[in-house]
């Protein structure tokens, strides 16, 4: 998927350095947006980074440099394997509002549908109304909340659970 000089693609283990680069950038730039901390990821071994790519990860590239990321984590249980959670969502600040997040979501949604996913789910920090509005515009609906899901600087912050059906 390519437009405006930005290409989006599913990456493999051979692109682990690009994955590492954009994931650490995301955790450093937007620490309140993620359940993980930069410190949780910065010292992972190369093998651990590669292992994280066993689940689908899409990167957006501009001039060969990663500028956005979106991952998918499929449920393991056979009764729940039709569901997957969107994770690691990030678009570099200068590219926000350009439609790149929509394109990343479209790419991962198409991939999810192709591998038999019927429902996409995600968690959004309750203190991030912009992200919630974005997902609502993309057809996601709030399905619940996890009270005190994240502990940030001693404060408990709720996670908003959202879902979107991919099939009727």
C-alpha positions as CSV (number, residue, x, y, z in Angstrom):
1,X,0.0,0.0,0.0
2,X,1.6,3.2,-1.1
3,X,0.6,6.9,-1.4
4,X,2.2,10.3,-0.7
5,X,5.6,8.7,-0.5
6,X,4.6,6.4,2.4
7,X,4.6,2.7,1.9
8,X,2.8,0.3,4.4
9,X,3.7,-3.3,4.6
10,X,3.8,-6.4,6.8
11,X,7.3,-6.8,8.0
12,X,9.3,-10.0,8.7
13,X,12.1,-10.9,11.1
14,X,14.7,-9.6,8.6
15,X,13.4,-6.1,9.3
16,X,13.8,-6.3,13.1
17,X,16.0,-3.1,13.2
18,X,13.2,-1.0,11.6
19,X,10.7,-2.5,14.1
20,X,13.0,-1.8,17.0
21,X,13.6,1.8,15.8
22,X,10.0,2.8,15.5
23,X,8.8,0.9,18.6
24,X,11.3,2.6,20.8
25,X,10.6,6.0,19.2
26,X,6.9,5.5,20.0
27,X,7.5,4.5,23.6
28,X,9.9,7.5,24.0
29,X,7.6,10.1,22.2
30,X,4.2,9.0,23.7
31,X,4.8,7.2,27.0
32,X,1.3,7.8,28.3
33,X,-0.2,6.1,25.2
34,X,1.2,2.6,25.9
35,X,0.9,0.0,28.6
36,X,4.6,-0.7,28.2
37,X,7.4,1.6,29.1
38,X,10.5,2.4,27.0
39,X,12.5,0.7,29.7
40,X,10.5,-2.6,29.2
41,X,11.7,-2.8,25.6
42,X,15.1,-1.0,25.3
43,X,17.3,-3.9,26.5
44,X,15.5,-6.7,24.8
45,X,17.8,-9.0,22.9
46,X,17.7,-9.2,19.1
47,X,16.1,-12.7,19.5
48,X,13.3,-11.3,21.7
49,X,12.6,-8.5,19.2
50,X,12.4,-11.2,16.4
51,X,10.1,-13.2,18.6
52,X,7.7,-10.3,18.8
53,X,7.5,-10.3,15.0
54,X,5.9,-13.8,15.1
55,X,2.7,-11.8,15.4
56,X,1.8,-9.5,12.4
57,X,3.4,-6.1,12.5
58,X,2.8,-3.4,9.8
59,X,5.2,-0.5,9.4
60,X,4.8,2.6,7.4
61,X,8.0,3.8,5.7
62,X,8.8,7.1,4.2
63,X,12.1,7.4,2.3
64,X,13.1,4.0,3.7
65,X,12.6,5.2,7.3
66,X,9.9,3.7,9.6
67,X,7.3,6.4,10.5
68,X,4.4,4.4,11.8
69,X,3.5,1.0,13.3
70,X,0.5,-1.1,14.1
71,X,0.5,-4.7,15.4
72,X,-2.0,-7.5,15.7
73,X,-2.2,-10.1,18.5
74,X,-4.4,-13.0,17.7
75,X,-6.2,-14.9,20.5
76,X,-4.7,-18.4,21.0
77,X,-7.7,-20.4,22.3
78,X,-9.5,-22.2,19.4
79,X,-12.8,-20.8,20.6
80,X,-11.4,-17.2,20.5
81,X,-9.1,-17.5,17.4
82,X,-11.5,-15.3,15.4
83,X,-10.6,-12.3,17.6
84,X,-7.4,-10.2,17.5
85,X,-6.2,-7.2,19.4
86,X,-4.6,-4.2,17.7
87,X,-1.4,-3.2,19.6
88,X,1.5,-0.8,19.3
89,X,-0.3,2.0,17.4
90,X,1.9,4.9,16.6
91,X,2.3,7.5,13.8
92,X,5.1,10.0,13.9
93,X,3.8,13.4,15.0
94,X,4.6,15.2,11.7
95,X,2.4,12.7,9.8
96,X,-0.6,12.8,12.1
97,X,-3.7,14.1,10.4
98,X,-2.5,12.9,6.9
99,X,-4.6,9.7,6.9
100,X,-1.7,7.5,7.6
101,X,-3.3,6.0,10.7
102,X,-6.4,5.2,8.6
103,X,-4.2,3.5,6.0
104,X,-2.4,1.5,8.7
105,X,-5.7,0.4,10.2
106,X,-7.0,-0.6,6.7
107,X,-3.9,-2.6,6.0
108,X,-4.0,-4.5,9.3
109,X,-7.8,-5.0,9.0
110,X,-7.4,-6.5,5.5
111,X,-4.7,-8.8,6.8
112,X,-6.8,-9.8,9.8
113,X,-9.8,-10.6,7.5
114,X,-7.5,-12.7,5.3
115,X,-6.3,-14.8,8.2
116,X,-9.9,-15.4,9.5
117,X,-10.3,-12.7,12.1
118,X,-13.9,-11.6,12.5
119,X,-13.5,-9.1,15.3
120,X,-10.8,-6.5,16.0
121,X,-10.3,-5.3,19.6
122,X,-8.1,-2.7,21.2
123,X,-7.5,-0.8,24.4
124,X,-7.2,3.0,24.6
125,X,-6.1,5.1,27.6
126,X,-9.2,6.8,28.9
127,X,-7.3,10.0,29.0
128,X,-6.7,10.0,25.3
129,X,-10.1,11.2,23.8
130,X,-8.4,11.9,20.4
131,X,-7.6,8.3,20.0
132,X,-11.0,7.2,21.1
133,X,-12.6,9.6,18.5
134,X,-10.3,8.2,15.8
135,X,-11.3,4.6,16.5
136,X,-15.0,5.6,16.7
137,X,-14.7,7.2,13.2
138,X,-13.3,3.9,12.0
139,X,-16.3,1.9,13.3
140,X,-15.1,0.8,16.7
141,X,-17.5,1.0,19.6
142,X,-16.7,1.0,23.3
143,X,-17.5,-2.4,24.9
144,X,-16.2,-1.8,28.4
145,X,-13.6,-0.4,30.7
146,X,-10.8,-1.8,32.8
147,X,-10.7,0.4,35.9
148,X,-7.1,1.4,37.0
149,X,-5.7,-0.7,34.1
150,X,-2.5,1.3,33.9
151,X,-0.4,2.8,36.7
152,X,1.3,5.9,35.4
153,X,3.4,8.0,37.9
154,X,1.3,6.6,40.8
155,X,-2.0,7.4,39.1
156,X,-4.4,4.6,38.1
157,X,-5.8,5.2,34.6
158,X,-8.7,3.3,33.0
159,X,-8.4,1.5,29.7
160,X,-11.3,1.8,27.3
161,X,-12.0,-1.5,25.5
162,X,-13.2,-1.1,21.9
163,X,-14.2,-3.5,19.2
164,X,-15.1,-3.6,15.5
165,X,-16.6,-6.5,13.6
166,X,-15.0,-7.4,10.3
167,X,-17.8,-9.7,9.2
168,X,-21.6,-9.4,9.5
